[in-house]
Amino acid sequence: TVKIWDAVLLTELANINGGSPVISVAFNSDGTKVFSAYSNAGRGSSNDAPGTVKIWDAELLTDIASGEIGFDVNSVGFSADGTKVVSGHFNGAVILWNSASSPFTELKSGNAGSQVWSVAFSSDETKVVSGSYLNGAVKIWDAVSLN
């Protein structure tokens, strides 16, 4: 379950039941959309099972876009303008997606060499950063080429 909280009062504002277990969530820059990743590995499959991702309207609580995207997803992030999302995966993949399509359209992918547990865009959208678990690597990628 994805929950939206009032950041000052710490009271629950909304509850989105989109699947379980929830692995990662992120708001877009204006707070109108939520990007969420769900693990399918917890449903009796291995960690190389496709991860399910969804983009939600944060006010209407409706599913805007969704899909199964490659290996199990560990982390997600929105670009500042909300047109792209990035996902980090159990198999080391870092994937850039067009968030305006449903299902998502892959734009570029790269491999961090180890399980990716954290991803984010730079505020100017020119870079993506990934953090890997096993090798401890932090990589900075060009947000267009993922090199």
Residue pairs with C-beta under 8 A, 6 or more apart in sequence:
1 15
1 16
1 17
1 18
1 20
1 22
2 15
2 16
2 17
2 18
2 22
2 25
2 34
2 36
2 56
3 12
3 14
3 15
3 16
4 12
4 13
4 14
4 15
4 16
4 34
4 58
5 11
5 12
5 13
6 12
6 13
14 58
14 61
16 34
16 36
16 56
16 61
18 36
18 38
18 54
18 56
18 63
19 38
19 52
19 54
20 38
20 42
21 38
21 39
21 42
22 36
22 37
22 38
23 37
23 38
23 39
23 51
23 72
23 73
23 74
23 75
24 36
24 37
24 73
24 74
24 75
24 76
25 34
25 35
25 36
25 37
25 76
26 34
26 35
26 76
26 77
26 78
27 33
27 34
27 35
27 58
27 78
28 34
28 35
28 78
28 82
29 78
29 80
29 81
29 82
30 82
31 58
32 57
32 58
32 59
33 55
33 56
33 57
33 58
33 64
33 78
33 82
34 55
34 56
34 58
35 53
35 54
35 55
35 56
35 76
35 77
35 78
35 85
35 99
36 53
36 54
36 55
36 56
36 76
37 51
37 52
37 53
37 73
37 74
37 75
37 76
37 87
38 51
38 52
38 53
38 54
38 73
39 51
39 72
39 73
40 49
40 50
40 51
40 52
40 68
40 72
41 47
41 49
41 72
41 90
43 49
47 71
47 72
47 90
47 91
48 71
48 72
48 90
48 91
49 71
49 72
50 68
50 69
50 70
50 71
50 72
51 68
51 69
51 70
51 71
51 72
51 73
51 87
51 89
51 90
52 66
52 67
52 68
52 69
52 73
53 66
53 67
53 68
53 69
53 73
53 76
53 85
53 87
53 104
54 63
54 64
54 65
54 66
55 63
55 64
55 65
55 66
55 85
55 99
56 62
56 63
56 64
57 64
64 102
65 99
65 100
65 101
65 102
65 103
65 104
66 102
66 103
67 102
67 103
67 104
68 103
69 87
69 95
69 97
69 103
69 104
69 106
70 87
70 89
70 91
70 93
70 95
71 89
71 90
71 91
71 93
72 89
72 90
72 91
73 87
73 88
73 89
73 90
74 88
74 89
74 90
74 115
74 116
74 117
74 118
75 87
75 88
75 116
75 117
75 118
75 119
76 85
76 86
76 87
76 88
76 119
77 85
77 86
77 119
77 120
77 121
77 128
78 84
78 85
78 99
78 121
79 85
79 86
79 99
79 121
79 125
79 143
80 121
80 123
80 124
80 125
81 125
82 99
83 98
83 99
83 100
84 96
84 97
84 98
84 99
84 107
84 121
84 125
84 143
85 96
85 97
85 99
85 104
86 94
86 95
86 96
86 97
86 119
86 120
86 121
86 128
87 93
87 94
87 95
87 97
87 119
88 94
88 112
88 116
88 117
88 118
88 119
88 130
88 131
89 95
89 115
89 116
90 115
90 116
91 115
92 111
92 112
92 113
92 114
92 115
92 116
92 132
93 109
93 110
93 111
93 112
93 116
94 109
94 110
94 111
94 112
94 116
94 119
94 128
94 130
94 139
94 141
94 146
95 106
95 108
95 109
96 106
96 107
96 108
96 109
96 128
96 143
96 146
97 104
97 105
97 106
97 107
98 104
98 105
98 106
98 107
108 144
108 145
108 146
109 146
110 141
110 146
110 147
112 130
112 132
112 137
112 139
113 132
113 135
113 137
114 132
114 133
114 134
114 135
114 137
115 132
115 133
115 134
116 130
116 131
116 132
116 133
117 131
117 132
117 133
118 129
118 130
118 131
119 128
119 129
119 130
119 131
120 128
120 129
121 127
121 128
121 143
122 128
122 129
122 143
125 143
126 142
126 143
126 144
127 140
127 141
127 142
127 143
128 140
128 141
128 142
128 143
128 146
129 138
129 139
129 140
129 141
130 138
130 139
130 141
131 137
131 138
132 138
132 139
141 147
